[in-house]
Amino acid sequence: IFASASGGSDVKIKENIEYVGSSPQGQNIWEFNYIGDTQRYRGVMAQDVVKVHPMAVEVMDNGYLGVKYAMIDVNMEEV
């Protein structure tokens, strides 16, 4: 399942990005909002995930990268 309001986990569709920590598996955890949206989220950046767990990242139909959150130890959540 790909979790996002905009259809991806690509850094290119996010703004106001703040590092908040890392998971036991070494995934960087970020808080951000999608460009043009004020709702804040906590999750990962596909560009980070591909370095640690490349099988958890796919190119989506819209051309952006998406993360299969079920394959990593971070949840996508609203904050």
PDB file of N, CA, C and O in Angstrom:
ATOM      1  N   ILE A   1       0.856  -1.189   0.000  1.00  0.00           N
ATOM      2  CA  ILE A   1       0.000   0.000   0.000  1.00  0.00           C
ATOM      3  C   ILE A   1       0.890   1.236   0.000  1.00  0.00           C
ATOM      4  O   ILE A   1       1.855   1.305   0.761  1.00  0.00           O
ATOM      5  N   PHE A   2       0.585   2.175  -0.818  1.00  0.00           N
ATOM      6  CA  PHE A   2       1.312   3.440  -0.855  1.00  0.00           C
ATOM      7  C   PHE A   2       0.513   4.450  -0.055  1.00  0.00           C
ATOM      8  O   PHE A   2      -0.671   4.661  -0.317  1.00  0.00           O
ATOM      9  N   ALA A   3       1.155   5.070   0.914  1.00  0.00           N
ATOM     10  CA  ALA A   3       0.446   5.995   1.787  1.00  0.00           C
ATOM     11  C   ALA A   3       0.843   7.424   1.465  1.00  0.00           C
ATOM     12  O   ALA A   3       2.002   7.805   1.635  1.00  0.00           O
ATOM     13  N   SER A   4      -0.097   8.201   1.011  1.00  0.00           N
ATOM     14  CA  SER A   4       0.115   9.638   0.875  1.00  0.00           C
ATOM     15  C   SER A   4      -1.141  10.285   0.339  1.00  0.00           C
ATOM     16  O   SER A   4      -2.000   9.635  -0.257  1.00  0.00           O
ATOM     17  N   ALA A   5      -1.224  11.567   0.564  1.00  0.00           N
ATOM     18  CA  ALA A   5      -2.359  12.322   0.060  1.00  0.00           C
ATOM     19  C   ALA A   5      -2.186  12.611  -1.421  1.00  0.00           C
ATOM     20  O   ALA A   5      -3.168  12.800  -2.138  1.00  0.00           O
ATOM     21  N   SER A   6      -0.945  12.646  -1.881  1.00  0.00           N
ATOM     22  CA  SER A   6      -0.668  13.063  -3.245  1.00  0.00           C
ATOM     23  C   SER A   6      -0.226  11.921  -4.153  1.00  0.00           C
ATOM     24  O   SER A   6       0.080  12.145  -5.324  1.00  0.00           O
ATOM     25  N   GLY A   7      -0.191  10.725  -3.637  1.00  0.00           N
ATOM     26  CA  GLY A   7       0.161   9.594  -4.472  1.00  0.00           C
ATOM     27  C   GLY A   7       1.637   9.297  -4.565  1.00  0.00           C
ATOM     28  O   GLY A   7       2.113   8.886  -5.623  1.00  0.00           O
ATOM     29  N   GLY A   8       2.384   9.496  -3.478  1.00  0.00           N
ATOM     30  CA  GLY A   8       3.789   9.161  -3.523  1.00  0.00           C
ATOM     31  C   GLY A   8       4.540   9.528  -2.261  1.00  0.00           C
ATOM     32  O   GLY A   8       4.039  10.260  -1.408  1.00  0.00           O
ATOM     33  N   SER A   9       5.739   9.011  -2.161  1.00  0.00           N
ATOM     34  CA  SER A   9       6.620   9.311  -1.035  1.00  0.00           C
ATOM     35  C   SER A   9       7.875  10.033  -1.509  1.00  0.00           C
ATOM     36  O   SER A   9       8.882  10.085  -0.804  1.00  0.00           O
ATOM     37  N   ASP A  10       7.798  10.580  -2.695  1.00  0.00           N
ATOM     38  CA  ASP A  10       8.924  11.251  -3.334  1.00  0.00           C
ATOM     39  C   ASP A  10       9.179  12.611  -2.678  1.00  0.00           C
ATOM     40  O   ASP A  10       8.242  13.372  -2.436  1.00  0.00           O
ATOM     41  N   VAL A  11      10.429  12.910  -2.397  1.00  0.00           N
ATOM     42  CA  VAL A  11      10.788  14.200  -1.811  1.00  0.00           C
ATOM     43  C   VAL A  11      10.358  15.366  -2.708  1.00  0.00           C
ATOM     44  O   VAL A  11      10.154  16.477  -2.220  1.00  0.00           O
ATOM     45  N   LYS A  12      10.220  15.123  -3.994  1.00  0.00           N
ATOM     46  CA  LYS A  12       9.870  16.189  -4.939  1.00  0.00           C
ATOM     47  C   LYS A  12       8.458  16.736  -4.741  1.00  0.00           C
ATOM     48  O   LYS A  12       8.151  17.819  -5.241  1.00  0.00           O
ATOM     49  N   ILE A  13       7.595  16.019  -4.029  1.00  0.00           N
ATOM     50  CA  ILE A  13       6.210  16.483  -3.828  1.00  0.00           C
ATOM     51  C   ILE A  13       5.952  16.899  -2.382  1.00  0.00           C
ATOM     52  O   ILE A  13       4.803  17.040  -1.963  1.00  0.00           O
ATOM     53  N   LYS A  14       7.043  17.097  -1.616  1.00  0.00           N
ATOM     54  CA  LYS A  14       6.935  17.464  -0.208  1.00  0.00           C
ATOM     55  C   LYS A  14       7.668  18.771   0.053  1.00  0.00           C
ATOM     56  O   LYS A  14       8.571  19.156  -0.691  1.00  0.00           O
ATOM     57  N   GLU A  15       7.255  19.456   1.140  1.00  0.00           N
ATOM     58  CA  GLU A  15       7.925  20.691   1.538  1.00  0.00           C
ATOM     59  C   GLU A  15       7.923  20.796   3.066  1.00  0.00           C
ATOM     60  O   GLU A  15       7.292  19.995   3.756  1.00  0.00           O
ATOM     61  N   ASN A  16       8.636  21.794   3.574  1.00  0.00           N
ATOM     62  CA  ASN A  16       8.741  21.996   5.023  1.00  0.00           C
ATOM     63  C   ASN A  16       9.171  20.708   5.715  1.00  0.00           C
ATOM     64  O   ASN A  16       8.573  20.280   6.703  1.00  0.00           O
ATOM     65  N   ILE A  17      10.211  20.108   5.176  1.00  0.00           N
ATOM     66  CA  ILE A  17      10.682  18.795   5.614  1.00  0.00           C
ATOM     67  C   ILE A  17      11.618  18.951   6.810  1.00  0.00           C
ATOM     68  O   ILE A  17      12.585  19.710   6.760  1.00  0.00           O
ATOM     69  N   GLU A  18      11.316  18.218   7.891  1.00  0.00           N
ATOM     70  CA  GLU A  18      12.133  18.259   9.103  1.00  0.00           C
ATOM     71  C   GLU A  18      12.489  16.842   9.536  1.00  0.00           C
ATOM     72  O   GLU A  18      11.611  15.989   9.665  1.00  0.00           O
ATOM     73  N   TYR A  19      13.762  16.596   9.757  1.00  0.00           N
ATOM     74  CA  TYR A  19      14.232  15.301  10.251  1.00  0.00           C
ATOM     75  C   TYR A  19      13.811  15.143  11.709  1.00  0.00           C
ATOM     76  O   TYR A  19      14.015  16.050  12.516  1.00  0.00           O
ATOM     77  N   VAL A  20      13.219  13.983  12.052  1.00  0.00           N
ATOM     78  CA  VAL A  20      12.777  13.766  13.437  1.00  0.00           C
ATOM     79  C   VAL A  20      13.403  12.542  14.087  1.00  0.00           C
ATOM     80  O   VAL A  20      13.211  12.330  15.284  1.00  0.00           O
ATOM     81  N   GLY A  21      14.148  11.724  13.338  1.00  0.00           N
ATOM     82  CA  GLY A  21      14.797  10.568  13.937  1.00  0.00           C
ATOM     83  C   GLY A  21      15.021   9.466  12.927  1.00  0.00           C
ATOM     84  O   GLY A  21      14.880   9.658  11.719  1.00  0.00           O
ATOM     85  N   SER A  22      15.377   8.294  13.457  1.00  0.00           N
ATOM     86  CA  SER A  22      15.551   7.145  12.571  1.00  0.00           C
ATOM     87  C   SER A  22      14.972   5.903  13.233  1.00  0.00           C
ATOM     88  O   SER A  22      14.862   5.826  14.457  1.00  0.00           O
ATOM     89  N   SER A  23      14.606   4.938  12.407  1.00  0.00           N
ATOM     90  CA  SER A  23      13.987   3.703  12.880  1.00  0.00           C
ATOM     91  C   SER A  23      15.072   2.691  13.247  1.00  0.00           C
ATOM     92  O   SER A  23      16.238   2.892  12.907  1.00  0.00           O
ATOM     93  N   PRO A  24      14.704   1.597  13.943  1.00  0.00           N
ATOM     94  CA  PRO A  24      15.685   0.550  14.250  1.00  0.00           C
ATOM     95  C   PRO A  24      16.364  -0.035  13.004  1.00  0.00           C
ATOM     96  O   PRO A  24      17.516  -0.463  13.080  1.00  0.00           O
ATOM     97  N   GLN A  25      15.668  -0.057  11.861  1.00  0.00           N
ATOM     98  CA  GLN A  25      16.255  -0.566  10.618  1.00  0.00           C
ATOM     99  C   GLN A  25      17.104   0.477   9.897  1.00  0.00           C
ATOM    100  O   GLN A  25      17.685   0.190   8.851  1.00  0.00           O
ATOM    101  N   GLY A  26      17.179   1.681  10.450  1.00  0.00           N
ATOM    102  CA  GLY A  26      18.017   2.714   9.855  1.00  0.00           C
ATOM    103  C   GLY A  26      17.317   3.620   8.863  1.00  0.00           C
ATOM    104  O   GLY A  26      17.980   4.347   8.122  1.00  0.00           O
ATOM    105  N   GLN A  27      15.991   3.595   8.829  1.00  0.00           N
ATOM    106  CA  GLN A  27      15.254   4.505   7.945  1.00  0.00           C
ATOM    107  C   GLN A  27      15.177   5.885   8.594  1.00  0.00           C
ATOM    108  O   GLN A  27      14.841   5.997   9.773  1.00  0.00           O
ATOM    109  N   ASN A  28      15.486   6.934   7.831  1.00  0.00           N
ATOM    110  CA  ASN A  28      15.298   8.299   8.326  1.00  0.00           C
ATOM    111  C   ASN A  28      13.807   8.582   8.407  1.00  0.00           C
ATOM    112  O   ASN A  28      13.047   8.194   7.520  1.00  0.00           O
ATOM    113  N   ILE A  29      13.387   9.262   9.476  1.00  0.00           N
ATOM    114  CA  ILE A  29      11.983   9.620   9.674  1.00  0.00           C
ATOM    115  C   ILE A  29      11.877  11.136   9.607  1.00  0.00           C
ATOM    116  O   ILE A  29      12.664  11.862  10.215  1.00  0.00           O
ATOM    117  N   TRP A  30      10.887  11.595   8.854  1.00  0.00           N
ATOM    118  CA  TRP A  30      10.719  13.018   8.569  1.00  0.00           C
ATOM    119  C   TRP A  30       9.293  13.454   8.866  1.00  0.00           C
ATOM    120  O   TRP A  30       8.364  12.649   8.796  1.00  0.00           O
ATOM    121  N   GLU A  31       9.118  14.736   9.201  1.00  0.00           N
ATOM    122  CA  GLU A  31       7.798  15.366   9.219  1.00  0.00           C
ATOM    123  C   GLU A  31       7.782  16.354   8.065  1.00  0.00           C
ATOM    124  O   GLU A  31       8.782  17.011   7.775  1.00  0.00           O
ATOM    125  N   PHE A  32       6.629  16.450   7.410  1.00  0.00           N
ATOM    126  CA  PHE A  32       6.536  17.249   6.186  1.00  0.00           C
ATOM    127  C   PHE A  32       5.076  17.501   5.863  1.00  0.00           C
ATOM    128  O   PHE A  32       4.175  16.950   6.495  1.00  0.00           O
ATOM    129  N   ASN A  33       4.862  18.342   4.871  1.00  0.00           N
ATOM    130  CA  ASN A  33       3.542  18.437   4.243  1.00  0.00           C
ATOM    131  C   ASN A  33       3.747  18.330   2.742  1.00  0.00           C
ATOM    132  O   ASN A  33       4.820  18.622   2.215  1.00  0.00           O
ATOM    133  N   TYR A  34       2.681  17.899   2.067  1.00  0.00           N
ATOM    134  CA  TYR A  34       2.725  17.848   0.610  1.00  0.00           C
ATOM    135  C   TYR A  34       2.569  19.258   0.079  1.00  0.00           C
ATOM    136  O   TYR A  34       1.839  20.061   0.660  1.00  0.00           O
ATOM    137  N   ILE A  35       3.237  19.571  -1.009  1.00  0.00           N
ATOM    138  CA  ILE A  35       3.190  20.906  -1.593  1.00  0.00           C
ATOM    139  C   ILE A  35       1.733  21.290  -1.849  1.00  0.00           C
ATOM    140  O   ILE A  35       0.982  20.561  -2.497  1.00  0.00           O
ATOM    141  N   GLY A  36       1.357  22.454  -1.322  1.00  0.00           N
ATOM    142  CA  GLY A  36      -0.001  22.947  -1.492  1.00  0.00           C
ATOM    143  C   GLY A  36      -0.991  22.444  -0.459  1.00  0.00           C
ATOM    144  O   GLY A  36      -2.177  22.760  -0.552  1.00  0.00           O
ATOM    145  N   ASP A  37      -0.540  21.666   0.530  1.00  0.00           N
ATOM    146  CA  ASP A  37      -1.415  21.113   1.564  1.00  0.00           C
ATOM    147  C   ASP A  37      -0.823  21.473   2.917  1.00  0.00           C
ATOM    148  O   ASP A  37       0.394  21.404   3.088  1.00  0.00           O
ATOM    149  N   THR A  38      -1.651  21.855   3.883  1.00  0.00           N
ATOM    150  CA  THR A  38      -1.142  22.233   5.198  1.00  0.00           C
ATOM    151  C   THR A  38      -1.080  21.065   6.177  1.00  0.00           C
ATOM    152  O   THR A  38      -0.432  21.179   7.217  1.00  0.00           O
ATOM    153  N   GLN A  39      -1.737  19.943   5.874  1.00  0.00           N
ATOM    154  CA  GLN A  39      -1.698  18.780   6.770  1.00  0.00           C
ATOM    155  C   GLN A  39      -0.272  18.258   6.898  1.00  0.00           C
ATOM    156  O   GLN A  39       0.399  18.024   5.893  1.00  0.00           O
ATOM    157  N   ARG A  40       0.191  18.073   8.138  1.00  0.00           N
ATOM    158  CA  ARG A  40       1.536  17.553   8.393  1.00  0.00           C
ATOM    159  C   ARG A  40       1.483  16.033   8.518  1.00  0.00           C
ATOM    160  O   ARG A  40       0.510  15.469   9.018  1.00  0.00           O
ATOM    161  N   TYR A  41       2.538  15.390   8.059  1.00  0.00           N
ATOM    162  CA  TYR A  41       2.667  13.938   8.120  1.00  0.00           C
ATOM    163  C   TYR A  41       4.032  13.572   8.679  1.00  0.00           C
ATOM    164  O   TYR A  41       4.966  14.374   8.648  1.00  0.00           O
ATOM    165  N   ARG A  42       4.136  12.356   9.187  1.00  0.00           N
ATOM    166  CA  ARG A  42       5.420  11.770   9.593  1.00  0.00           C
ATOM    167  C   ARG A  42       5.597  10.497   8.782  1.00  0.00           C
ATOM    168  O   ARG A  42       4.698   9.659   8.719  1.00  0.00           O
ATOM    169  N   GLY A  43       6.755  10.359   8.166  1.00  0.00           N
ATOM    170  CA  GLY A  43       7.020   9.181   7.353  1.00  0.00           C
ATOM    171  C   GLY A  43       8.424   9.230   6.788  1.00  0.00           C
ATOM    172  O   GLY A  43       9.328   9.812   7.386  1.00  0.00           O
ATOM    173  N   VAL A  44       8.596   8.619   5.644  1.00  0.00           N
ATOM    174  CA  VAL A  44       9.918   8.500   5.022  1.00  0.00           C
ATOM    175  C   VAL A  44       9.946   9.189   3.664  1.00  0.00           C
ATOM    176  O   VAL A  44       8.911   9.562   3.112  1.00  0.00           O
ATOM    177  N   MET A  45      11.148   9.346   3.148  1.00  0.00           N
ATOM    178  CA  MET A  45      11.357   9.840   1.791  1.00  0.00           C
ATOM    179  C   MET A  45      11.795   8.648   0.942  1.00  0.00           C
ATOM    180  O   MET A  45      12.698   7.905   1.326  1.00  0.00           O
ATOM    181  N   ALA A  46      11.168   8.471  -0.187  1.00  0.00           N
ATOM    182  CA  ALA A  46      11.503   7.338  -1.053  1.00  0.00           C
ATOM    183  C   ALA A  46      12.986   7.334  -1.413  1.00  0.00           C
ATOM    184  O   ALA A  46      13.593   6.269  -1.526  1.00  0.00           O
ATOM    185  N   GLN A  47      13.570   8.513  -1.594  1.00  0.00           N
ATOM    186  CA  GLN A  47      14.976   8.593  -1.966  1.00  0.00           C
ATOM    187  C   GLN A  47      15.885   8.042  -0.862  1.00  0.00           C
ATOM    188  O   GLN A  47      16.972   7.545  -1.158  1.00  0.00           O
ATOM    189  N   ASP A  48      15.463   8.122   0.397  1.00  0.00           N
ATOM    190  CA  ASP A  48      16.212   7.516   1.499  1.00  0.00           C
ATOM    191  C   ASP A  48      15.985   6.007   1.542  1.00  0.00           C
ATOM    192  O   ASP A  48      16.929   5.231   1.689  1.00  0.00           O
ATOM    193  N   VAL A  49      14.736   5.607   1.413  1.00  0.00           N
ATOM    194  CA  VAL A  49      14.375   4.191   1.542  1.00  0.00           C
ATOM    195  C   VAL A  49      15.078   3.344   0.488  1.00  0.00           C
ATOM    196  O   VAL A  49      15.527   2.235   0.780  1.00  0.00           O
ATOM    197  N   VAL A  50      15.175   3.852  -0.722  1.00  0.00           N
ATOM    198  CA  VAL A  50      15.779   3.071  -1.811  1.00  0.00           C
ATOM    199  C   VAL A  50      17.228   2.698  -1.495  1.00  0.00           C
ATOM    200  O   VAL A  50      17.719   1.683  -1.989  1.00  0.00           O
ATOM    201  N   LYS A  51      17.915   3.495  -0.686  1.00  0.00           N
ATOM    202  CA  LYS A  51      19.302   3.201  -0.314  1.00  0.00           C
ATOM    203  C   LYS A  51      19.406   2.054   0.688  1.00  0.00           C
ATOM    204  O   LYS A  51      20.387   1.310   0.683  1.00  0.00           O
ATOM    205  N   VAL A  52      18.395   1.910   1.550  1.00  0.00           N
ATOM    206  CA  VAL A  52      18.416   0.909   2.619  1.00  0.00           C
ATOM    207  C   VAL A  52      17.620  -0.340   2.250  1.00  0.00           C
ATOM    208  O   VAL A  52      18.013  -1.458   2.583  1.00  0.00           O
ATOM    209  N   HIS A  53      16.495  -0.141   1.559  1.00  0.00           N
ATOM    210  CA  HIS A  53      15.589  -1.250   1.231  1.00  0.00           C
ATOM    211  C   HIS A  53      14.981  -1.000  -0.157  1.00  0.00           C
ATOM    212  O   HIS A  53      13.807  -0.645  -0.262  1.00  0.00           O
ATOM    213  N   PRO A  54      15.773  -1.183  -1.217  1.00  0.00           N
ATOM    214  CA  PRO A  54      15.312  -0.835  -2.568  1.00  0.00           C
ATOM    215  C   PRO A  54      14.045  -1.556  -3.016  1.00  0.00           C
ATOM    216  O   PRO A  54      13.298  -1.024  -3.837  1.00  0.00           O
ATOM    217  N   MET A  55      13.790  -2.746  -2.501  1.00  0.00           N
ATOM    218  CA  MET A  55      12.582  -3.482  -2.909  1.00  0.00           C
ATOM    219  C   MET A  55      11.302  -2.834  -2.382  1.00  0.00           C
ATOM    220  O   MET A  55      10.209  -3.168  -2.838  1.00  0.00           O
ATOM    221  N   ALA A  56      11.428  -1.915  -1.432  1.00  0.00           N
ATOM    222  CA  ALA A  56      10.261  -1.241  -0.856  1.00  0.00           C
ATOM    223  C   ALA A  56       9.880   0.021  -1.624  1.00  0.00           C
ATOM    224  O   ALA A  56       8.958   0.731  -1.223  1.00  0.00           O
ATOM    225  N   VAL A  57      10.582   0.312  -2.729  1.00  0.00           N
ATOM    226  CA  VAL A  57      10.325   1.532  -3.501  1.00  0.00           C
ATOM    227  C   VAL A  57       9.978   1.168  -4.940  1.00  0.00           C
ATOM    228  O   VAL A  57      10.613   0.306  -5.548  1.00  0.00           O
ATOM    229  N   GLU A  58       8.959   1.841  -5.471  1.00  0.00           N
ATOM    230  CA  GLU A  58       8.562   1.651  -6.872  1.00  0.00           C
ATOM    231  C   GLU A  58       8.285   2.997  -7.520  1.00  0.00           C
ATOM    232  O   GLU A  58       7.917   3.959  -6.845  1.00  0.00           O
ATOM    233  N   VAL A  59       8.464   3.057  -8.823  1.00  0.00           N
ATOM    234  CA  VAL A  59       8.044   4.229  -9.584  1.00  0.00           C
ATOM    235  C   VAL A  59       6.554   4.077  -9.841  1.00  0.00           C
ATOM    236  O   VAL A  59       6.105   3.063 -10.376  1.00  0.00           O
ATOM    237  N   MET A  60       5.796   5.089  -9.458  1.00  0.00           N
ATOM    238  CA  MET A  60       4.342   5.039  -9.593  1.00  0.00           C
ATOM    239  C   MET A  60       3.905   5.542 -10.962  1.00  0.00           C
ATOM    240  O   MET A  60       4.714   6.078 -11.720  1.00  0.00           O
ATOM    241  N   ASP A  61       2.632   5.369 -11.275  1.00  0.00           N
ATOM    242  CA  ASP A  61       2.080   5.785 -12.567  1.00  0.00           C
ATOM    243  C   ASP A  61       2.291   7.274 -12.842  1.00  0.00           C
ATOM    244  O   ASP A  61       2.420   7.684 -13.995  1.00  0.00           O
ATOM    245  N   ASN A  62       2.326   8.083 -11.773  1.00  0.00           N
ATOM    246  CA  ASN A  62       2.495   9.523 -11.951  1.00  0.00           C
ATOM    247  C   ASN A  62       3.966   9.912 -12.136  1.00  0.00           C
ATOM    248  O   ASN A  62       4.275  11.093 -12.296  1.00  0.00           O
ATOM    249  N   GLY A  63       4.878   8.928 -12.116  1.00  0.00           N
ATOM    250  CA  GLY A  63       6.293   9.193 -12.320  1.00  0.00           C
ATOM    251  C   GLY A  63       7.073   9.443 -11.049  1.00  0.00           C
ATOM    252  O   GLY A  63       8.303   9.480 -11.077  1.00  0.00           O
ATOM    253  N   TYR A  64       6.379   9.617  -9.927  1.00  0.00           N
ATOM    254  CA  TYR A  64       7.051   9.829  -8.653  1.00  0.00           C
ATOM    255  C   TYR A  64       7.316   8.491  -7.973  1.00  0.00           C
ATOM    256  O   TYR A  64       6.727   7.470  -8.328  1.00  0.00           O
ATOM    257  N   LEU A  65       8.214   8.514  -6.987  1.00  0.00           N
ATOM    258  CA  LEU A  65       8.527   7.302  -6.246  1.00  0.00           C
ATOM    259  C   LEU A  65       7.525   7.098  -5.121  1.00  0.00           C
ATOM    260  O   LEU A  65       7.094   8.053  -4.474  1.00  0.00           O
ATOM    261  N   GLY A  66       7.162   5.846  -4.897  1.00  0.00           N
ATOM    262  CA  GLY A  66       6.278   5.475  -3.804  1.00  0.00           C
ATOM    263  C   GLY A  66       6.947   4.438  -2.931  1.00  0.00           C
ATOM    264  O   GLY A  66       7.805   3.687  -3.395  1.00  0.00           O
ATOM    265  N   VAL A  67       6.555   4.393  -1.657  1.00  0.00           N
ATOM    266  CA  VAL A  67       7.116   3.448  -0.694  1.00  0.00           C
ATOM    267  C   VAL A  67       6.038   2.458  -0.262  1.00  0.00           C
ATOM    268  O   VAL A  67       4.908   2.842   0.040  1.00  0.00           O
ATOM    269  N   LYS A  68       6.404   1.194  -0.241  1.00  0.00           N
ATOM    270  CA  LYS A  68       5.533   0.153   0.300  1.00  0.00           C
ATOM    271  C   LYS A  68       5.797   0.094   1.803  1.00  0.00           C
ATOM    272  O   LYS A  68       6.701  -0.606   2.260  1.00  0.00           O
ATOM    273  N   TYR A  69       5.005   0.830   2.552  1.00  0.00           N
ATOM    274  CA  TYR A  69       5.237   0.955   3.993  1.00  0.00           C
ATOM    275  C   TYR A  69       5.181  -0.385   4.722  1.00  0.00           C
ATOM    276  O   TYR A  69       5.821  -0.537   5.762  1.00  0.00           O
ATOM    277  N   ALA A  70       4.446  -1.343   4.214  1.00  0.00           N
ATOM    278  CA  ALA A  70       4.358  -2.656   4.868  1.00  0.00           C
ATOM    279  C   ALA A  70       5.709  -3.378   4.875  1.00  0.00           C
ATOM    280  O   ALA A  70       5.900  -4.322   5.642  1.00  0.00           O
ATOM    281  N   MET A  71       6.641  -2.942   4.029  1.00  0.00           N
ATOM    282  CA  MET A  71       7.948  -3.601   3.926  1.00  0.00           C
ATOM    283  C   MET A  71       9.020  -2.953   4.800  1.00  0.00           C
ATOM    284  O   MET A  71      10.139  -3.460   4.880  1.00  0.00           O
ATOM    285  N   ILE A  72       8.692  -1.838   5.455  1.00  0.00           N
ATOM    286  CA  ILE A  72       9.677  -1.148   6.298  1.00  0.00           C
ATOM    287  C   ILE A  72       9.128  -0.987   7.710  1.00  0.00           C
ATOM    288  O   ILE A  72       7.952  -1.247   7.964  1.00  0.00           O
ATOM    289  N   ASP A  73       9.990  -0.556   8.622  1.00  0.00           N
ATOM    290  CA  ASP A  73       9.597  -0.441  10.028  1.00  0.00           C
ATOM    291  C   ASP A  73       9.203   0.968  10.436  1.00  0.00           C
ATOM    292  O   ASP A  73       9.441   1.381  11.571  1.00  0.00           O
ATOM    293  N   VAL A  74       8.601   1.705   9.511  1.00  0.00           N
ATOM    294  CA  VAL A  74       8.092   3.055   9.775  1.00  0.00           C
ATOM    295  C   VAL A  74       6.651   3.096   9.285  1.00  0.00           C
ATOM    296  O   VAL A  74       6.321   2.519   8.249  1.00  0.00           O
ATOM    297  N   ASN A  75       5.801   3.781  10.037  1.00  0.00           N
ATOM    298  CA  ASN A  75       4.421   3.984   9.608  1.00  0.00           C
ATOM    299  C   ASN A  75       4.262   5.409   9.097  1.00  0.00           C
ATOM    300  O   ASN A  75       4.902   6.337   9.593  1.00  0.00           O
ATOM    301  N   MET A  76       3.410   5.566   8.112  1.00  0.00           N
ATOM    302  CA  MET A  76       3.026   6.895   7.628  1.00  0.00           C
ATOM    303  C   MET A  76       1.863   7.352   8.499  1.00  0.00           C
ATOM    304  O   MET A  76       0.879   6.628   8.650  1.00  0.00           O
ATOM    305  N   GLU A  77       1.970   8.549   9.073  1.00  0.00           N
ATOM    306  CA  GLU A  77       0.902   9.004   9.951  1.00  0.00           C
ATOM    307  C   GLU A  77       0.738  10.514   9.904  1.00  0.00           C
ATOM    308  O   GLU A  77       1.683  11.250   9.620  1.00  0.00           O
ATOM    309  N   GLU A  78      -0.462  10.954  10.182  1.00  0.00           N
ATOM    310  CA  GLU A  78      -0.716  12.377  10.310  1.00  0.00           C
ATOM    311  C   GLU A  78      -0.182  12.840  11.661  1.00  0.00           C
ATOM    312  O   GLU A  78      -0.217  12.099  12.642  1.00  0.00           O
ATOM    313  N   VAL A  79       0.313  14.075  11.698  1.00  0.00           N
ATOM    314  CA  VAL A  79       0.794  14.634  12.974  1.00  0.00           C
ATOM    315  C   VAL A  79       0.142  15.973  13.257  1.00  0.00           C
ATOM    316  O   VAL A  79       0.423  16.592  14.283  1.00  0.00           O
TER     317      VAL A  79
END
